Amino acid sequence: MTSAPICLVLIAPRQLRDELFDELSEQTDLVAGFTASDAAGHGPAVRLHTAAEHVKGHADQVVVRIILQRADADRLLDRLRISFAGTKLVYWILPVTDFGAID
């Protein structure tokens, strides 16, 4: 029996978007695909990188969601820790109770 899938959520500054997408696209042994959307980061721990972000009062960010097995998520996070050291890439893991596609 296989374990239930999880959803790995990554939050990155928008300026890391292309680099993050390239890195995830190269991880074909772990990542079958991902979904991304733009977001606005708020809060005292959020870094405002540009003058425009300071004026707007929020950080321009990208949210990435990946459905995969927990062991694969752990291996992916290990790789991301190396590739994105010092970037304050934020992540969390959510349980997935059901996953599929409607054909």
Sequence and secondary structure as in RCSB ss.txt:
>XXXX:A:sequence
MTSAPICLVLIAPRQLRDELFDELSEQTDLVAGFTASDAAGHGPAVRLHTAAEHVKGHADQVVVRIILQRADADR
LLDRLRISFAGTKLVYWILPVTDFGAID
>XXXX:A:secstr
     EEEEEEEEGGGHHHHHHHHHH TTT S  EEEEEEE STT    SHHHHHHTSEEEEEEEEEE HHHHHH
HHHHHHHHTTTS  EEEEEE S      
